[in-house]
Amino acid sequence: QVQLVESGGGLVQPGGSLRLSCAASGITFRFYAMAWYRQAPGQQRELVASITTGGSTNYGDSVKGRFTISRDNTKNTVYLQMDSLVPDDTAVYYCKSTHNTFRTEYWGQGTQVTVSS
C-alpha cells in the first residue's frame, strides 16, 4: 500500500534549522508532484512548498527565502530544509503526493515542528 512517512521534526530555537524528510513507498515516485503543508492549532492547513516532477518549485509567501524543497527520485524522498525558523513556523508538517496525470493524492501522517526558546 501507499505510505508517505515524514521525519525530522522536533523542537528548535528561533533562528535555528531543521530538515524534514518524506519517504514514499507504494508509488512510482518520479510521476508524482510533491508538496509540504502545515497546520497550526486552530488554523487551516496551508501550502508551504511544492515541487513538480520536473523539479520546479513554489513556496508560500511566509517561507520564501527561508525554506527549500528538494527531491531525490533515487531515494523516493522529498525534503524540506527550514532555516531561520520563527515561532510562527510551529505546526504539524504534512507531506502530500499528487500524480502528474491522474491527480491521485496521498498524505503522510505529519511531523510536529515546534519553534520556541
N, C-alpha and C positions, 0 to 999 in steps of 0.2 A: 504494500500500500504506500501511498504518498506520505512522506514525512518531511517537514521543514523543522529543523532543530536549531534554535538560537542559543548562543552562548556569549560570554564575555561581559555581561552586565555586572553591576556591583555598586559600591559606594565610592565616590571620588570627591575630592575637594574642588571648590570653584577654581577654574583655571587649569584643571587637570585634563587628562586624556583617557579615553577608553577605546578599544576596538571590539566591535561586535562582529560575530560570525554567524552565518546561517548556512547550515549544511543540508542539502536537499538529497532525497533518495526517492526512488519510485517514479521519477520523471526523467525525460530527456532534457537535461538542464539547459543545453545550448539553445533550445527552442522557446525558452521562457524568458520574458522580461521579469526583472526582479525589483522589488521595492522594499523600503523600510518605512513603517508607520510608527506613530507613537500615540499613547493615550495617557493623559494625566488624570488624576481623580477629579470627577465631576466635569470633565471636558470631553469633547468629541475626538474621535480618532482622526489624526491628521497625517498627511504625507510628509515624510522627512526627506526622502531622496529616492530616485528611481534610476534604473539603468536598463537600456534596451539590449536585445540580443546582439546588436552591433557595437555596443559599448557607449552609446550616447547617454549622457547623464542629465538629470534635472533635480533641482533642490528647492525645498521650501524656503521662503524668504528669511525665516528666522535662523536658518543654519548655514546660509550661503557664506562661503569663505572660512567656515569653521569645520564643516563635516565633509568627508569624501567617501563616496560609494565606489566600490570596485567589485569585479567578479573574476573568478578563476574557473573556467569551464573544465579544466582538467581535474579539479577537485570538487566540482559541483557545489561550489560555495560562493556566497556573496558576503562582502564585508562592509562595515560602516566604521570608518575612522573618525572619531569625535575628538576634536581639540578645543581648547579654550572653553571648556564646559562652564555653564552658569546654572544657578538653581532652577531656572525655568525649563531646563532640559530634563528635569526629573520626570520620569514617566515609565510606563511599560512599553518596550520597543518590540514591534512585531515585524516579521519578515513575510512578504507575500510574493507568490509567483503567479504570472499570467501568461498563458500560452499565446504565442505570437499570432496564430491564426484562429484558433477555436475559442480563445478568450477564457478558457477554463482557469479558475483561480483556486489557489491553496494558501492557507495561512499557517504560520507557526504558532506555538503556544505562548510566546512572549518571554522577554527577559527584562528584569527590573533594573533601571538605572536611577541612582539617587545621587544628586549633586548637593553636597552640604558640608559645611565646616564643623 
